[in-house]
Amino acid sequence: MNDTAKALLEGGPRDLPERIVPIAAPDVDLKIELRNGYEHFRHTSRQAETPEGPLPVYEWWERTEMPG
């Protein structure tokens, strides 16, 4: 049995490698590295049915660039 907490990512770039990702803790914003920057996702109060069962939905809200 896999007891790793996961979330569904909604919005953001279409080419994100994964839409279901592990999370460290519920309700904590996520930062996903992609193409020399970070995609930021915020926890919502929603859940979605997924092939892995019901998961919390995290919604994209901004992108930041890496320095350099």
URZIGI-V418971 format. One record per pair of residues at least 12 apart in sequence whose C-alpha atoms are under 10 Angstrom apart, sorted by the first residue. I is the first residue (numbers start at 1). J is the second residue. If there is no record, write none. Layout:
# URZIGI-V418971
{{I & J} {I & J}}
This chain:
# URZIGI-V418971
{{4 & 21} {4 & 22} {4 & 23} {4 & 24} {4 & 25} {5 & 21} {5 & 22} {5 & 23} {5 & 24} {5 & 25} {5 & 26} {5 & 55} {5 & 56} {6 & 20} {6 & 21} {6 & 22} {6 & 23} {6 & 24} {6 & 25} {6 & 26} {6 & 52} {6 & 54} {6 & 55} {6 & 56} {6 & 57} {7 & 19} {7 & 20} {7 & 21} {7 & 22} {7 & 23} {7 & 26} {7 & 30} {7 & 43} {7 & 47} {7 & 48} {7 & 50} {7 & 52} {7 & 54} {7 & 55} {7 & 56} {7 & 57} {7 & 58} {8 & 20} {8 & 21} {8 & 22} {8 & 23} {8 & 43} {8 & 47} {8 & 48} {8 & 49} {8 & 50} {8 & 52} {8 & 54} {8 & 55} {8 & 56} {8 & 57} {8 & 58} {8 & 59} {9 & 21} {9 & 30} {9 & 40} {9 & 41} {9 & 42} {9 & 43} {9 & 55} {9 & 56} {9 & 57} {9 & 58} {9 & 59} {9 & 60} {10 & 41} {10 & 42} {10 & 57} {10 & 58} {10 & 59} {10 & 60} {10 & 61} {11 & 41} {11 & 58} {11 & 59} {11 & 60} {11 & 61} {12 & 39} {12 & 40} {12 & 41} {12 & 59} {12 & 60} {12 & 61} {12 & 62} {12 & 63} {13 & 34} {13 & 39} {13 & 60} {13 & 63} {15 & 34} {16 & 32} {16 & 33} {16 & 34} {16 & 35} {16 & 39} {17 & 34} {19 & 58} {20 & 50} {20 & 51} {20 & 52} {20 & 55} {20 & 56} {20 & 57} {20 & 58} {26 & 43} {26 & 56} {27 & 42} {27 & 43} {27 & 44} {27 & 45} {27 & 56} {27 & 58} {28 & 41} {28 & 42} {28 & 43} {28 & 58} {29 & 41} {29 & 42} {29 & 43} {29 & 44} {29 & 58} {29 & 59} {29 & 60} {30 & 42} {30 & 43} {30 & 58} {30 & 59} {30 & 60} {31 & 60} {31 & 62} {31 & 63} {31 & 64} {32 & 63} {33 & 63} {33 & 64} {33 & 65} {33 & 66} {34 & 63} {34 & 64} {34 & 65} {34 & 66} {35 & 65} {35 & 66} {36 & 64} {36 & 65} {36 & 66} {36 & 67} {36 & 68} {37 & 63} {37 & 64} {37 & 65} {37 & 66} {37 & 67} {38 & 62} {38 & 63} {38 & 64} {38 & 65} {38 & 66} {39 & 60} {39 & 61} {39 & 62} {39 & 63} {39 & 64} {39 & 65} {40 & 58} {40 & 59} {40 & 60} {40 & 61} {40 & 62} {40 & 63} {40 & 64} {41 & 57} {41 & 58} {41 & 59} {41 & 60} {41 & 61} {41 & 62} {41 & 63} {42 & 57} {42 & 58} {42 & 59} {42 & 60} {42 & 61} {42 & 62} {43 & 56} {43 & 57} {43 & 58} {43 & 59} {43 & 60} {44 & 56} {44 & 57} {44 & 58} {44 & 59} {45 & 57} {45 & 58} {46 & 58} {46 & 59}}
